Amino acid sequence: MNAPDRKLNILVSNDDGIDAPGIYALVQELRKIGTVTVVAPDKQQSAVGHAITMNYPLRVRQYQKNGKFFGYAVEGTPADAVKLAVRALLQGKPDIIVSGINHGSNTAISIIYSGTVSAATEGTILGIPSLAISLTTYGKADFTYAARFARKLTRVVASHGLPKGTLLNVNVPPLKPQDIKGVLVTRQGKSTWDDTFDARRDPANKEYYWLTGALQEADNSSRDADQWAVTNRYVSITPIQYDLTDYSMMDEMKRWNVERLK
Amino acid sequence: MNAPDRKLNILVSNDDGIDAPGIYALVQELRKIGTVTVVAPDKQQSAVGHAITMNYPLRVRQYQKNGKFFGYAVEGTPADAVKLAVRALLQGKPDIIVSGINHGSNTAISIIYSGTVSAATEGTILGIPSLAISLTTYGKADFTYAARFARKLTRVVASHGLPKGTLLNVNVPPLKPQDIKGVLVTRQGKSTWDDTFDARRDPANKEYYWLTGALQEADNSSRDADQWAVTNRYVSITPIQYDLTDYSMMDEMKRWNVERLK
């Protein structure tokens, strides 16, 4: 809990890269409520999942925007950027970490591929309340409303705190404020990708594959699913965590008599 | 459920790369119970998390071992390899996917960084019973016992099946069979890494960082934790899933009155 007059120390990262418009819009809003430090990948890192760099050195450079210092660009993944920020670059732990604003949706199964979510997950692992924000469009993006929403939610999270091990994954539809119907607390939905691989030949006639596909919406009548919420013009907030244990299956497996496999 | 006399179709992948000794040992054992197809990254992909390649083409080549065709080497991540195998390379879905044998532990928090687990997770997303196997040593590795255990467990999983969305994460201590105390069904433990970054200077005097650190064991008296099991000479089998929703926090957040943030 922060005293109301104390300025928040906010760490911002993303997966679209430090030069993406989404992180810029986010930083502009968050500066209204705190001291913002930006530590983000130097280039696009979408769909990197929770990758970290162990076999290569990480380099960092100062990144300028409009002639002024904007933040630290890390030659690595979103999880690298947050880990390096907290463990090596910053003086002291930030009060809160905000990752985004991602250009594209991070609902349902996409959560496990998402670099945006991964930056916030890494923050949570390091014991810092963290949130991930995505704008659910792959087309032309106006981050104004999403950035404002992120600012308001950041204040709420800073005041309520989050349980150890829990982060918030937020998806905002690409609409004008008056067209947003409301805000829903949701679960990770069941929608999945119908991946297909386009088999092509390069100029040397060697085959290669290109991943393509579309999100297959599930939960079509389920108001509590993240994808349902954004499709129906609500902002979606999903509390997530990273204990992946399937506890009910643990009980089931006790009947398998695994000891005999020894 | 498979008829006992039908040969299993088994897809094998890993994250250490198709030329790693762990995948070779695994394939030798699994060939005793089924028809094995290997589709694996062409090089080391540890700690890539659930990364997939979207912005680059994927290339595949046939990989020979000891003068014979061994499998398909994919220029991509473990999740790429499994996705490409199931969606483009194989005729029909495999009955089961086995990822490994990883050279190194994948317990506790490491699960979310693990490429080995990610290959099995991708299999599960594609609706195929999947397991990930790791040998819990970073030193000299003898995969004999772990490969034999993998074979026995593969048969059990093929016969029992797994619930939709559930996979098994298996960690085997690097011991002789007679020194293994037994087999435990476990939960993902709470152990974490105390990451530190070693700040160095390159020959041009430019600074870089290298990630280092050790696993800090938690759950020291908790028999049901994965890390406890392997430290205490048990094989650990953890059923995991990828619905990350923190359901208890959903209830808590209903008291936050998030609607006012709109």
Boltz contact constraints between the chains, C-beta under 6 A:
constraints:
  - contact:
      token1: [A, 47]
      token2: [B, 52]
      max_distance: 6.0
  - contact:
      token1: [A, 47]
      token2: [B, 54]
      max_distance: 6.0
  - contact:
      token1: [A, 48]
      token2: [B, 51]
      max_distance: 6.0
  - contact:
      token1: [A, 49]
      token2: [B, 49]
      max_distance: 6.0
  - contact:
      token1: [A, 49]
      token2: [B, 50]
      max_distance: 6.0
  - contact:
      token1: [A, 49]
      token2: [B, 51]
      max_distance: 6.0
  - contact:
      token1: [A, 50]
      token2: [B, 49]
      max_distance: 6.0
  - contact:
      token1: [A, 50]
      token2: [B, 112]
      max_distance: 6.0
  - contact:
      token1: [A, 50]
      token2: [B, 113]
      max_distance: 6.0
  - contact:
      token1: [A, 51]
      token2: [B, 48]
      max_distance: 6.0
  - contact:
      token1: [A, 51]
      token2: [B, 49]
      max_distance: 6.0
  - contact:
      token1: [A, 51]
      token2: [B, 51]
      max_distance: 6.0
  - contact:
      token1: [A, 52]
      token2: [B, 47]
      max_distance: 6.0
  - contact:
      token1: [A, 52]
      token2: [B, 113]
      max_distance: 6.0
  - contact:
      token1: [A, 54]
      token2: [B, 47]
      max_distance: 6.0
  - contact:
      token1: [A, 54]
      token2: [B, 211]
      max_distance: 6.0
  - contact:
      token1: [A, 57]
      token2: [B, 208]
      max_distance: 6.0
  - contact:
      token1: [A, 57]
      token2: [B, 210]
      max_distance: 6.0
  - contact:
      token1: [A, 58]
      token2: [B, 209]
      max_distance: 6.0
  - contact:
      token1: [A, 59]
      token2: [B, 208]
      max_distance: 6.0
  - contact:
      token1: [A, 83]
      token2: [B, 195]
      max_distance: 6.0
  - contact:
      token1: [A, 87]
      token2: [B, 195]
      max_distance: 6.0
  - contact:
      token1: [A, 87]
      token2: [B, 197]
      max_distance: 6.0
  - contact:
      token1: [A, 88]
      token2: [B, 197]
      max_distance: 6.0
  - contact:
      token1: [A, 111]
      token2: [B, 244]
      max_distance: 6.0
  - contact:
      token1: [A, 112]
      token2: [B, 50]
      max_distance: 6.0
  - contact:
      token1: [A, 112]
      token2: [B, 242]
      max_distance: 6.0
  - contact:
      token1: [A, 113]
      token2: [B, 50]
      max_distance: 6.0
  - contact:
      token1: [A, 113]
      token2: [B, 52]
      max_distance: 6.0
  - contact:
      token1: [A, 152]
      token2: [B, 261]
      max_distance: 6.0
  - contact:
      token1: [A, 153]
      token2: [B, 261]
      max_distance: 6.0
  - contact:
      token1: [A, 166]
      token2: [B, 246]
      max_distance: 6.0
  - contact:
      token1: [A, 166]
      token2: [B, 249]
      max_distance: 6.0
  - contact:
      token1: [A, 182]
      token2: [B, 259]
      max_distance: 6.0
  - contact:
      token1: [A, 182]
      token2: [B, 262]
      max_distance: 6.0
  - contact:
      token1: [A, 183]
      token2: [B, 258]
      max_distance: 6.0
  - contact:
      token1: [A, 183]
      token2: [B, 259]
      max_distance: 6.0
  - contact:
      token1: [A, 183]
      token2: [B, 261]
      max_distance: 6.0
  - contact:
      token1: [A, 183]
      token2: [B, 262]
      max_distance: 6.0
  - contact:
      token1: [A, 185]
      token2: [B, 250]
      max_distance: 6.0
  - contact:
      token1: [A, 185]
      token2: [B, 253]
      max_distance: 6.0
  - contact:
      token1: [A, 187]
      token2: [B, 245]
      max_distance: 6.0
  - contact:
      token1: [A, 188]
      token2: [B, 243]
      max_distance: 6.0
  - contact:
      token1: [A, 188]
      token2: [B, 244]
      max_distance: 6.0
  - contact:
      token1: [A, 188]
      token2: [B, 245]
      max_distance: 6.0
  - contact:
      token1: [A, 195]
      token2: [B, 83]
      max_distance: 6.0
  - contact:
      token1: [A, 195]
      token2: [B, 87]
      max_distance: 6.0
  - contact:
      token1: [A, 197]
      token2: [B, 87]
      max_distance: 6.0
  - contact:
      token1: [A, 197]
      token2: [B, 88]
      max_distance: 6.0
  - contact:
      token1: [A, 208]
      token2: [B, 57]
      max_distance: 6.0
  - contact:
      token1: [A, 208]
      token2: [B, 59]
      max_distance: 6.0
  - contact:
      token1: [A, 209]
      token2: [B, 58]
      max_distance: 6.0
  - contact:
      token1: [A, 209]
      token2: [B, 88]
      max_distance: 6.0
  - contact:
      token1: [A, 210]
      token2: [B, 57]
      max_distance: 6.0
  - contact:
      token1: [A, 211]
      token2: [B, 54]
      max_distance: 6.0
  - contact:
      token1: [A, 239]
      token2: [B, 246]
      max_distance: 6.0
  - contact:
      token1: [A, 239]
      token2: [B, 249]
      max_distance: 6.0
  - contact:
      token1: [A, 239]
      token2: [B, 250]
      max_distance: 6.0
  - contact:
      token1: [A, 240]
      token2: [B, 244]
      max_distance: 6.0
  - contact:
      token1: [A, 240]
      token2: [B, 246]
      max_distance: 6.0
  - contact:
      token1: [A, 241]
      token2: [B, 246]
      max_distance: 6.0
  - contact:
      token1: [A, 242]
      token2: [B, 112]
      max_distance: 6.0
  - contact:
      token1: [A, 243]
      token2: [B, 188]
      max_distance: 6.0
  - contact:
      token1: [A, 244]
      token2: [B, 111]
      max_distance: 6.0
  - contact:
      token1: [A, 244]
      token2: [B, 188]
      max_distance: 6.0
  - contact:
      token1: [A, 244]
      token2: [B, 240]
      max_distance: 6.0
  - contact:
      token1: [A, 245]
      token2: [B, 187]
      max_distance: 6.0
  - contact:
      token1: [A, 245]
      token2: [B, 188]
      max_distance: 6.0
  - contact:
      token1: [A, 246]
      token2: [B, 166]
      max_distance: 6.0
  - contact:
      token1: [A, 246]
      token2: [B, 239]
      max_distance: 6.0
  - contact:
      token1: [A, 246]
      token2: [B, 240]
      max_distance: 6.0
  - contact:
      token1: [A, 246]
      token2: [B, 241]
      max_distance: 6.0
  - contact:
      token1: [A, 249]
      token2: [B, 166]
      max_distance: 6.0
  - contact:
      token1: [A, 249]
      token2: [B, 239]
      max_distance: 6.0
  - contact:
      token1: [A, 250]
      token2: [B, 185]
      max_distance: 6.0
  - contact:
      token1: [A, 250]
      token2: [B, 239]
      max_distance: 6.0
  - contact:
      token1: [A, 253]
      token2: [B, 185]
      max_distance: 6.0
  - contact:
      token1: [A, 258]
      token2: [B, 183]
      max_distance: 6.0
  - contact:
      token1: [A, 259]
      token2: [B, 182]
      max_distance: 6.0
  - contact:
      token1: [A, 259]
      token2: [B, 183]
      max_distance: 6.0
  - contact:
      token1: [A, 261]
      token2: [B, 152]
      max_distance: 6.0
  - contact:
      token1: [A, 261]
      token2: [B, 153]
      max_distance: 6.0
  - contact:
      token1: [A, 261]
      token2: [B, 183]
      max_distance: 6.0
  - contact:
      token1: [A, 262]
      token2: [B, 182]
      max_distance: 6.0
  - contact:
      token1: [A, 262]
      token2: [B, 183]
      max_distance: 6.0
